[in-house]
């Protein structure tokens, strides 16, 4: 079972990893596909936003039941 400290550690590590790898990934894609290739990230971000908008009510209900 995860403790709060472990969960915070995983969350912090993921945030730092994304903060470090994000610019590198965008640079590699922009170099490979040109500046228009960066639009790929807009589509991915939009897809993630749609998924979160769809699943957020269920996550909120589950969180309310837990607490």
N, C-alpha and C positions, 0 to 999 in steps of 0.2 A: 504494500500500500504506500502511495506517495504521501510524504509529509508536506506541509506548506513550504518548508525550506527547500526540499527537493524540487517541488513544482516551480518555485521562484528561480532556482538555479537553472532549470531546463529552459524556462521562459527567457531568462537573461542571456543564456548562451545562444539561443535561437535568434534573439534580437541582434546580438553582436555579430553573429555569423552572417545574418542577412545584411547588416550594415556594411560589413567588410566585402561580401561577395557580390552585392548588388551593383556597385559601380564597375567592378571588373567584368561582370556578365554583360552589362549594357555596352561597355567599351568593345568587348569582343564581338557582340552582335552588330554594333554600328560599323565596325571595321569590316566585318564579313559581308553584311548585306547593305551597307550604306545607311544614310540617315533615315530613309524610309523604313528600314528594318526595325527601327525603334518602335514603330507603330504596333509591332507584334506584342510589345509589353502593354500597350493600351488595351489590346484585345484580351490578353491574359488577365490584366487587372479588372477589366469589365466583367469577365467571366467569374472571377472570384467574388466580385461585388454582388453579382446576381445570385450566386450560390449562398452567400452570407445572408442576403435579403430573404431568400427562400427559407433557409434553415434557422434564422434568428428567432422567430417566435417559438419554435420547439425547444431551442437551447435555453431560451428565457424561462419557459415553463419548467423545464427540467431543473434549472438552477433554483427557481423558486421552491420547487418541491424538496430539493436537497436541503435548503437552508430553512 
